[in-house]
């Protein structure tokens, strides 16, 4: 599994990184980016957050611009058949910033001040909103 990361305005390629099960754990099922964090989901419902800034500092091997000739590939970066080369390689798992166990790996991060929304493990059909700073339960929604 690989994750491609772009900025939107202007559209720029930031990184392509493998979500390596030897680094993040053998039970990894999915990964996504949100608010500068790498969010990795595991089979047991565990969701772990990592600093993407730290991942780039530790693992980014080189910068790549879209549509430029790349020395490792024939053609232009980001076009067929060249695609996007992997430019982030981690040797060790970065520190976990936060983790929570969720039902169906349902987790969302956002808001000011920072909050997260998740469905508690084993309780399908319910969502909770918690403060990232204090962990305090702010709201419960259910069927």
C-alpha positions as CSV (number, residue, x, y, z in Angstrom):
1,X,0.0,0.0,0.0
2,X,1.3,3.5,-0.9
3,X,0.1,6.9,-0.1
4,X,0.5,9.9,-2.5
5,X,0.4,13.3,-0.9
6,X,-0.2,16.6,-2.7
7,X,-0.8,20.3,-1.8
8,X,-3.9,21.6,-3.5
9,X,-3.3,25.3,-4.2
10,X,-1.1,25.2,-6.2
11,X,-1.2,21.5,-7.1
12,X,2.3,20.2,-6.1
13,X,3.5,16.7,-5.4
14,X,4.8,16.4,-1.8
15,X,5.5,12.7,-1.3
16,X,4.8,9.1,-2.2
17,X,5.4,6.7,0.7
18,X,4.8,3.1,1.3
19,X,2.7,2.2,4.3
20,X,5.1,-0.6,5.1
21,X,3.7,-3.3,7.4
22,X,7.3,-4.0,8.7
23,X,7.3,-0.3,10.0
24,X,3.7,0.4,11.0
25,X,2.7,-3.1,12.0
26,X,1.6,-6.3,10.3
27,X,-2.1,-5.7,11.0
28,X,-2.3,-2.3,9.1
29,X,-5.4,-2.1,6.9
30,X,-5.6,1.5,5.7
31,X,-4.0,4.9,5.9
32,X,-4.9,8.5,5.1
33,X,-3.7,12.1,5.6
34,X,-5.6,14.7,7.5
35,X,-4.5,18.0,9.1
36,X,-0.8,17.3,8.7
37,X,-1.1,13.9,10.3
38,X,-0.7,10.4,8.9
39,X,-3.6,8.3,10.2
40,X,-3.0,4.5,10.1
41,X,-5.8,2.0,10.8
42,X,-5.2,-1.5,12.2
43,X,-7.3,-4.7,12.1
44,X,-8.1,-4.6,15.8
45,X,-9.8,-1.2,15.5
46,X,-6.7,0.8,16.6
47,X,-6.1,4.1,14.8
48,X,-2.7,5.7,15.3
49,X,-1.7,9.3,14.4
50,X,1.8,10.3,13.3
51,X,3.3,13.7,12.5
52,X,3.7,13.8,8.7
53,X,6.2,16.7,9.1
54,X,8.4,14.4,11.2
55,X,8.0,11.6,8.7
56,X,9.2,13.9,5.9
57,X,12.2,15.1,8.0
58,X,13.3,11.6,8.8
59,X,12.4,9.7,5.6
60,X,12.2,12.0,2.5
61,X,15.0,11.2,0.2
62,X,14.5,13.9,-2.4
63,X,12.1,16.5,-3.8
64,X,10.3,15.8,-7.0
65,X,8.3,18.3,-9.1
66,X,5.4,17.2,-11.3
67,X,5.9,17.1,-15.1
68,X,9.7,17.3,-14.9
69,X,12.2,14.8,-16.2
70,X,13.3,12.5,-13.4
71,X,16.7,10.8,-13.5
72,X,15.4,7.4,-12.2
73,X,12.6,7.2,-14.7
74,X,12.0,7.6,-18.4
75,X,9.5,10.3,-19.1
76,X,8.0,13.0,-17.0
77,X,7.1,12.6,-13.3
78,X,3.3,12.2,-12.8
79,X,2.5,11.1,-16.3
80,X,1.8,7.7,-17.9
81,X,3.8,5.4,-17.8
82,X,6.2,7.0,-15.4
83,X,3.8,7.8,-12.6
84,X,5.0,9.0,-9.2
85,X,8.2,7.6,-7.7
86,X,8.5,6.7,-4.0
87,X,10.5,9.5,-2.3
88,X,9.9,8.6,1.4
89,X,11.6,5.6,3.0
90,X,11.3,5.0,6.7
91,X,13.7,2.7,8.6
92,X,11.8,2.9,12.0
93,X,8.3,3.6,13.1
94,X,7.9,7.3,14.0
95,X,6.5,8.2,17.4
96,X,2.8,7.8,17.8
97,X,1.2,11.2,18.6
98,X,-2.2,9.8,19.5
99,X,-4.1,6.5,19.3
100,X,-7.7,5.4,19.9
101,X,-9.6,2.2,19.4
102,X,-12.7,2.6,17.1
103,X,-15.5,0.6,15.6
104,X,-15.0,0.2,11.9
105,X,-11.9,2.4,12.1
106,X,-14.3,5.4,11.9
107,X,-12.1,8.4,12.9
108,X,-12.1,12.0,11.9
109,X,-9.9,14.9,13.0
110,X,-10.6,18.6,12.8
111,X,-12.1,21.8,14.3
112,X,-10.6,24.7,16.2
113,X,-9.8,23.9,19.0
114,X,-8.8,20.4,17.8
115,X,-11.4,17.6,18.3
116,X,-11.8,14.1,17.0
117,X,-15.0,12.1,16.2
118,X,-15.1,8.4,16.4
119,X,-17.3,5.4,17.0
120,X,-16.3,3.6,20.2
121,X,-15.0,0.1,19.7
122,X,-17.9,-2.4,20.0
123,X,-20.6,0.3,19.8
124,X,-21.8,0.5,16.3
125,X,-24.2,3.4,15.4
126,X,-22.8,5.8,18.0
127,X,-20.3,8.6,17.6
128,X,-18.5,10.6,20.2
129,X,-16.7,14.0,19.9
130,X,-13.7,14.4,22.1
131,X,-11.3,17.3,22.7
132,X,-7.7,16.5,21.5
133,X,-6.2,18.6,24.2
134,X,-8.0,17.2,27.2
135,X,-9.6,14.0,25.9
136,X,-12.9,15.3,27.4
137,X,-16.1,13.9,25.9
138,X,-17.9,16.8,24.3
139,X,-20.9,15.1,22.5
140,X,-22.5,11.7,21.9
141,X,-24.7,10.9,18.8
142,X,-26.5,7.7,18.4
143,X,-29.3,6.0,16.4
